[in-house]
């Protein structure tokens, strides 16, 4: 068993690198929101949906939850385990 917490035990995936990659994606989405004044669903960007500007302000809370959920899912797929509470707090406050 690997005692180094930076890597997961199965495939030596660098957990810190995965977290940085997810944080960079999140920062791009949030940065775009600050510039445009509108938060966009990351799935709409991936799917190149044309009407992303029609996102309702009321949906912002749900979109933020989706952004974090998407990051948590990606983390789980790449690392092979769920994020700890500390990792979530470190990444998203």
Secondary structure, 3 states (H helix, E strand, C coil): CCCCCCECCCCCCEHHHHHHHHHHHHHHHHHHHHHHCCCCCHHHHHCCCCCHHHCCHHHHHHHHHHHHHHHHHHHHHHHCCCCCHHHHHHHHC
